[in-house]
Amino acid sequence: MNILEFSRGLSMDDPKHQTDDGLYAYSDQQAFGKASRCSNREHENQVLYTAIQIPGSEHRDADSMKKLISEYTESLEQSSVC
């Protein structure tokens, strides 16, 4: 499953932007990530995705959402969850 397929499962609207590496998709109020550097011996064939949505916020900023999802996903990859 790629990042856009994952995002479609959580949102009615496709994110307007995607990174060149395909790990992140985002818009001005939602962002989705794929934890590509996450591996867990108990769940070898599973992929961990991240999502952040702020539909009730009046603040809209795609660049901030990209930064937020990438930093969140990278922190998750360094945690014990992975």
N, C-alpha and C positions, 0 to 999 in steps of 0.2 A: 504494500500500500504506500503510495507516495503522500506527500504532505497535503496536497490539494484534496485527495480522496479522504484523508483523515478530517480535514477542516469541513468538508461537506457533511460529514456525520454529526457535526456540532452546530452548524450555522446554515441559515437559508441563503446567505450571500457568500459568494466566493471572495476570498481576499483579493485585493486589487494588485498586490505586489508579491513577488517571490524572489528569494535570493538565487544567485546563479548556481550555487551548489545544491539547490533543491531541499535544503534543510529547514528553511523558514518560509512561511507565507503570512502576510499581514495586511492590515488596512488601518484606517484611522481609529478604529475602536475594538479590533480583535487581532490576535496573533497566535500562530501555531508553530510548534517546533518538533523536530525529530532528534532524539538523543542518540546520535550516531556513534558516540564513543562510550556507550553504556552496554556492559555485558554482565550477565548474571548467570552463573553456572546452573542454578536451579531452573532458569527460564531461558535457555539458550536460543530458542527459536522465536522469542517474543521481542517486539520492538516497543520502546517506551516513547510516547509522544507527550508534548506539553501544550497547554492551551491557556490563554488569558483573554477574557472578554470583559468589556466595560460598557455595555449597551445603555446604561442609565446615565452615563457621564456626559456633560455638555462639552468637555474638553476632547478635541479630536486632533490627533497627531500621529501620522503613520510612522515617521522616523523614530518617535519615542516608543511606539509599540514594537518596532523592530529591535531597538536596543533592549527593551524590557524582556522580550521573549528570548533573545539570544543570551543575555546574561543569566536569566533564570534557568534556561536549559543547560548552559555550561556549568552553573553551580550544581544543578541536579546531577550532572554527569560525574562530578567530583565527590558526590556524597555517598553514603553507605547504601542508598537505594539501588545504586548500580552495582 
